[in-house]
């Protein structure tokens, strides 16, 4: 069995790569991904260029480090999430959006239609129906608005 493994080392590396990638799919959170990729690349390299087991190990180690470094570098260049940006808070996505009041605000409060939903709004003063407004902040589920200066 060991003689067969030394004769066909590329099968070992391809199998190891496949097992590491399968284990990654089970939820290793990225720890095994780059080792699996490096094992597959080592298997392909050994298939094309016969190498001794020492060089196979060095190739696997170097490819793992290179792949992990390139992934880290790619992640660090991506735009970081802004502190004020929060996932699943739709109201915050409306800040800066211009809308038109369908009904007048009474005592500075009312509702505005945004796409297929109605949002409670609050302003510093009463506003007439048809007034163009802009969302300036969100307090809970209430949009703070002000009239757009024409």
C-alpha positions in Angstrom: 0.0 0.0 0.0 2.8 2.4 0.9 4.7 1.5 -2.3 1.5 2.3 -4.3 1.3 5.7 -2.5 4.9 6.6 -3.3 4.3 5.5 -6.9 1.1 7.6 -7.3 1.7 10.5 -5.0 -0.6 12.8 -6.9 -3.6 10.6 -6.0 -2.7 11.1 -2.3 -2.6 14.9 -2.7 -5.7 15.1 -4.8 -7.6 12.9 -2.3 -6.3 14.9 0.7 -7.3 18.1 -1.1 -10.8 16.7 -1.8 -11.2 15.6 1.9 -10.0 19.0 3.2 -12.4 20.8 0.9 -15.3 18.5 1.9 -14.5 19.1 5.6 -14.5 22.8 4.9 -18.0 22.5 3.5 -19.1 20.9 6.8 -18.4 24.2 8.5 -14.7 24.8 9.3 -15.1 28.6 8.7 -12.3 28.9 6.2 -9.6 27.1 8.1 -9.3 24.2 5.7 -10.1 25.9 2.5 -6.6 27.1 1.6 -5.0 23.9 2.8 -7.4 22.0 0.5 -6.6 24.2 -2.4 -2.9 23.8 -1.8 -3.2 20.0 -1.6 -5.0 19.9 -4.9 -2.4 22.2 -6.5 0.4 20.0 -5.1 -1.4 16.9 -6.5 -1.6 18.5 -9.9 2.1 19.6 -9.8 3.3 16.2 -8.6 1.2 14.6 -11.4 3.1 16.7 -14.0 6.5 16.9 -12.4 7.6 13.9 -10.2 8.9 15.2 -6.9 10.4 13.5 -3.9 8.2 13.4 -0.8 10.3 16.2 0.9 9.7 18.6 -2.0 6.0 17.6 -2.0 5.7 18.6 1.6 7.6 21.9 1.1 5.4 22.6 -2.0 2.2 22.0 0.1 3.4 24.2 3.0 4.4 27.0 0.7 1.2 26.9 -1.4 -0.8 26.9 1.8 0.9 30.0 3.1 0.7 31.8 -0.2 -3.0 31.0 -0.6 -3.8 32.1 3.0 -1.7 35.3 2.5 -3.4 36.2 -0.8 -6.8 35.6 0.8 -5.9 37.8 3.8 -4.6 40.6 1.4 -7.8 40.5 -0.7 -10.0 40.7 2.4 -8.0 43.6 3.8 -8.4 45.6 0.6 -12.2 45.3 0.6 -14.2 48.2 1.8 -14.8 47.9 5.5 -18.4 48.3 6.8 -19.1 51.8 8.0 -19.9 52.0 11.8 -23.3 53.5 11.2 -24.3 50.9 8.7 -26.2 48.1 10.3 -27.5 45.0 8.7 -31.3 44.5 8.6 -32.2 48.0 9.7 -34.2 49.2 6.7 -35.0 52.6 8.2 -31.3 53.6 8.2 -31.2 52.8 4.5 -33.8 55.6 3.9 -31.7 58.4 5.4 -31.1 61.0 2.7 -34.0 59.7 0.5 -36.4 62.3 -0.9 -40.1 61.6 -0.6 -43.4 63.4 -1.0 -46.1 63.7 1.6 -49.5 62.3 0.5 -51.2 63.5 3.7 -50.5 66.6 5.8 -48.5 66.3 9.1 -50.6 67.3 12.1 -48.6 68.3 15.2 -45.5 67.4 13.3 -46.5 63.7 13.0 -48.0 61.6 10.3 -47.2 58.8 7.8 -45.4 58.6 4.5 -45.6 56.0 1.8 -42.2 54.4 0.9 -42.6 51.8 -1.9 -45.1 49.3 -0.6 -45.0 50.3 3.1 -46.1 53.1 5.3 -43.7 54.7 7.7 -44.5 57.0 10.7 -42.8 60.3 10.3 -42.0 63.2 12.6 -41.0 66.8 11.7 -40.3 70.0 13.7 -43.5 71.6 12.3 -46.7 70.8 10.4 -46.2 70.2 6.7 -48.9 70.3 4.0 -49.7 67.4 1.7 -47.6 67.3 -1.4 -44.5 68.8 0.4 -41.2 67.3 -0.7 -39.3 66.0 2.3 -36.0 64.3 3.0 -35.3 61.7 5.7 -32.6 63.1 8.1 -32.6 60.5 10.9 -34.4 57.4 12.3 -35.6 57.0 15.8 -36.9 53.5 16.4 -39.3 53.0 13.5 -40.1 56.7 13.1 -38.4 58.7 10.3 -37.4 62.2 11.2 -37.9 64.4 8.2 -37.6 68.0 7.1 -39.0 69.9 4.2 -36.8 70.2 1.1 -36.0 73.8 0.3 -37.0 74.6 -3.3 
